[in-house]
Amino acid sequence: MSAQKLVGVDGCRGGWIAATRQGVRLVERVAELFRGSDAPAVVAIDIPIGLADRGARRCDEEARRRLPGRASSVFRPPIRPMLVARSQSEASAIGRSLDGKGVSAQCWAIADKIREVDELVRDEPAARRALHEVHPELAFALMNGGALAERKRTAAGGAQRRALLEAPFGALVREASPRDLGCRPDDVLDAFAALWSAERIARGEAVTLPADPPRDAHGIAMSISA
């Protein structure tokens, strides 16, 4: 396993926080990680990959069941037809016409990022091989032996997550500066949680939900790993 080719990624206001064993950086677009000859073998990213044409994804349902008390952190992603919309109201109208469900404000806030990754996975074979959808709260639950009760943006919740990450990553976590990166502290912690999952994926130790993931209309697996 080549540690420098494993990346954990979480979205932030300015783009994406990318964490590796060599440090943390801000990239404007995920495609930047695949430029050059030393492309990563695994990129674990906290964004929906693989979108249903209608209805819920099994991976989200299974992830919620594994996070008692924190199930709301796994939100329903848009169905693929919503991606053509340019407003939350338009996307919700599309969803309601197809399966009776609109799109939440939380989900619509990252619609551009979902489109970005969806286009990358569909257009770039190397990205499709390397990118894996993960969820930081699943990673933290596995590190902790159970879902964390405190929300990540509270002082207690942030401290608990940082302590869990310092065990595998030590000074990398302590020295990462959200202020220098232009992001929130939880963005950095979530990127390291994604890196933790990336390393488990590379070692063949990750849990994949569901174990037999279905594929969307473009052949993209709809699964969450941790």
C-alpha positions as CSV (number, residue, x, y, z in Angstrom):
1,M,0.0,0.0,0.0
2,S,1.4,3.4,-1.0
3,A,0.3,5.9,1.6
4,Q,1.0,8.9,-0.6
5,K,-1.6,7.7,-3.1
6,L,-4.4,7.6,-0.6
7,V,-6.5,10.7,-0.1
8,G,-9.5,11.6,2.1
9,V,-11.6,14.4,0.8
10,D,-14.4,16.6,2.3
11,G,-16.2,19.5,0.6
12,C,-15.9,23.0,1.9
13,R,-16.9,26.5,0.9
14,G,-13.8,27.1,-1.2
15,G,-13.6,23.7,-2.9
16,W,-12.4,20.5,-1.3
17,I,-10.1,19.6,1.7
18,A,-7.8,16.8,0.7
19,A,-6.0,15.0,3.5
20,T,-3.0,12.6,3.0
21,R,-0.3,11.2,5.2
22,Q,1.9,14.1,3.8
23,G,-0.5,16.8,4.9
24,V,-3.7,18.7,4.1
25,R,-4.4,21.1,1.2
26,L,-7.3,22.9,-0.4
27,V,-8.2,22.0,-4.1
28,E,-10.7,23.9,-6.1
29,R,-11.9,20.8,-8.0
30,V,-11.5,17.0,-7.3
31,A,-10.0,16.6,-10.8
32,E,-6.9,18.3,-9.6
33,L,-6.1,15.2,-7.6
34,F,-5.7,13.2,-10.8
35,R,-3.4,15.5,-12.7
36,G,0.2,14.3,-13.2
37,S,1.7,10.8,-13.3
38,D,1.3,10.0,-9.6
39,A,-2.5,9.7,-9.4
40,P,-4.0,8.4,-6.2
41,A,-5.0,4.7,-5.9
42,V,-7.9,5.5,-3.6
43,V,-9.8,8.8,-3.0
44,A,-12.4,8.4,-0.3
45,I,-14.8,11.3,-0.6
46,D,-17.8,12.5,1.4
47,I,-20.2,13.1,-1.5
48,P,-22.9,10.9,-3.1
49,I,-21.5,8.8,-5.9
50,G,-24.0,6.9,-8.1
51,L,-27.5,8.3,-8.2
52,A,-30.9,6.6,-8.4
53,D,-33.3,7.7,-11.1
54,R,-36.0,7.6,-8.5
55,G,-36.4,6.4,-4.9
56,A,-34.0,6.0,-2.1
57,R,-30.5,4.4,-2.3
58,R,-30.0,1.3,-0.2
59,C,-26.6,2.5,1.0
60,D,-28.1,5.6,2.7
61,E,-30.8,3.5,4.4
62,E,-28.2,1.0,5.7
63,A,-25.9,3.8,6.8
64,R,-28.7,5.4,8.8
65,R,-29.4,2.1,10.6
66,R,-25.8,2.0,11.7
67,L,-25.9,5.5,13.2
68,P,-28.6,5.5,15.9
69,G,-29.0,9.0,17.2
70,R,-27.0,10.4,14.2
71,A,-29.1,9.0,11.3
72,S,-30.0,12.6,10.2
73,S,-26.4,13.1,9.2
74,V,-27.0,10.8,6.3
75,F,-29.3,12.9,4.1
76,R,-31.2,11.8,1.0
77,P,-29.2,12.7,-2.1
78,P,-30.9,14.0,-5.2
79,I,-32.2,11.6,-7.8
80,R,-30.4,11.9,-11.1
81,P,-33.1,13.8,-13.0
82,M,-32.8,16.6,-10.4
83,L,-29.3,17.4,-11.6
84,V,-30.6,19.4,-14.6
85,A,-32.3,21.8,-12.3
86,R,-30.9,25.2,-11.5
87,S,-32.8,26.0,-8.3
88,Q,-34.0,24.0,-5.3
89,S,-37.7,24.7,-6.2
90,E,-37.1,23.3,-9.7
91,A,-35.3,20.2,-8.4
92,S,-38.1,19.6,-5.9
93,A,-40.7,19.9,-8.6
94,I,-38.8,17.3,-10.7
95,G,-38.5,15.0,-7.7
96,R,-42.2,15.3,-6.7
97,S,-43.3,14.5,-10.2
98,L,-41.2,11.3,-10.3
99,D,-41.4,9.9,-6.8
100,G,-43.2,12.3,-4.6
101,K,-40.1,13.7,-2.8
102,G,-38.5,17.1,-3.0
103,V,-34.9,18.0,-2.2
104,S,-33.7,19.4,1.1
105,A,-31.9,22.7,1.5
106,Q,-28.9,20.8,2.9
107,C,-28.7,18.6,-0.1
108,W,-29.3,21.4,-2.6
109,A,-26.4,23.4,-1.0
110,I,-24.0,20.8,-2.4
111,A,-25.7,20.1,-5.7
112,D,-22.9,21.7,-7.7
113,K,-20.4,19.4,-5.9
114,I,-22.5,16.4,-6.6
115,R,-22.6,17.3,-10.3
116,E,-18.9,17.9,-10.4
117,V,-18.1,14.5,-9.0
118,D,-20.8,12.7,-11.0
119,E,-19.3,14.2,-14.3
120,L,-15.8,13.3,-13.2
121,V,-16.7,9.6,-12.4
122,R,-18.6,9.3,-15.7
123,D,-15.9,10.9,-17.9
124,E,-12.6,9.8,-16.4
125,P,-11.9,6.0,-16.0
126,A,-9.1,6.7,-13.5
127,A,-11.4,8.7,-11.3
128,R,-14.1,6.0,-11.5
129,R,-11.6,3.4,-10.3
130,A,-10.2,5.5,-7.5
131,L,-13.2,7.4,-6.1
132,H,-15.2,5.8,-3.2
133,E,-18.1,7.4,-1.4
134,V,-17.6,7.5,2.3
135,H,-19.3,9.1,5.3
136,P,-17.3,10.5,8.2
137,E,-19.9,9.7,10.8
138,L,-19.7,6.0,9.9
139,A,-15.9,6.2,10.2
140,F,-16.1,7.9,13.6
141,A,-18.7,5.3,14.7
142,L,-16.3,2.5,13.8
143,M,-13.3,4.2,15.5
144,N,-15.5,4.8,18.6
145,G,-17.3,1.4,18.8
146,G,-20.6,3.2,18.3
147,A,-22.2,6.4,16.9
148,L,-21.1,9.6,18.6
149,A,-23.8,11.3,20.6
150,E,-22.4,14.9,20.2
151,R,-22.8,16.8,17.0
152,K,-19.6,17.5,15.1
153,R,-19.9,21.3,15.3
154,T,-20.2,21.5,19.1
155,A,-17.1,21.9,21.2
156,A,-17.5,18.5,22.8
157,G,-18.2,16.8,19.5
158,G,-15.2,18.4,17.8
159,A,-12.9,17.4,20.7
160,Q,-14.2,13.8,20.6
161,R,-13.6,13.5,16.9
162,R,-10.2,15.1,17.1
163,A,-9.2,12.7,19.8
164,L,-10.3,9.7,17.8
165,L,-8.3,10.9,14.8
166,E,-5.1,11.6,16.7
167,A,-4.7,7.9,17.4
168,P,-4.0,7.1,13.7
169,F,-2.8,10.4,12.5
170,G,-1.2,12.2,15.5
171,A,0.5,15.5,14.6
172,L,-1.1,15.7,11.2
173,V,-4.4,16.4,12.8
174,R,-3.0,18.7,15.5
175,E,-1.1,20.8,13.0
176,A,-3.7,21.2,10.3
177,S,-5.0,24.8,10.3
178,P,-8.6,25.4,9.2
179,R,-7.9,29.1,9.2
180,D,-5.0,28.7,6.7
181,L,-7.1,26.4,4.6
182,G,-10.1,28.7,4.7
183,C,-12.5,26.1,6.0
184,R,-14.3,25.1,9.2
185,P,-12.6,22.8,11.7
186,D,-15.1,20.0,11.1
187,D,-14.2,20.1,7.4
188,V,-10.6,19.1,8.3
189,L,-11.7,16.4,10.7
190,D,-14.1,15.0,8.2
191,A,-11.3,14.9,5.6
192,F,-9.1,12.9,8.0
193,A,-12.0,10.6,8.7
194,A,-12.3,10.0,5.0
195,L,-8.5,9.3,4.8
196,W,-9.0,6.7,7.6
197,S,-11.6,5.1,5.4
198,A,-9.3,5.3,2.3
199,E,-6.6,3.4,4.2
200,R,-9.1,0.7,5.2
201,I,-10.3,0.5,1.6
202,A,-6.7,0.1,0.4
203,R,-6.1,-2.7,2.9
204,G,-9.3,-4.5,2.0
205,E,-10.7,-3.9,5.5
206,A,-13.5,-1.5,4.8
207,V,-17.2,-2.2,5.4
208,T,-19.2,-1.6,2.2
209,L,-22.9,-0.7,2.4
210,P,-24.7,-2.6,1.0
211,A,-22.4,-5.6,0.5
212,D,-23.8,-6.2,-3.0
213,P,-24.2,-2.6,-4.2
214,P,-26.6,-1.9,-7.1
215,R,-25.4,0.3,-10.0
216,D,-27.1,3.4,-11.4
217,A,-28.1,4.0,-15.0
218,H,-24.4,4.8,-15.9
219,G,-23.0,1.6,-14.2
220,I,-21.7,3.5,-11.2
221,A,-21.9,1.6,-7.9
222,M,-24.2,3.1,-5.3
223,S,-22.4,2.3,-2.0
224,I,-20.8,3.8,1.1
225,S,-17.6,2.5,2.5
226,A,-16.0,3.0,5.9
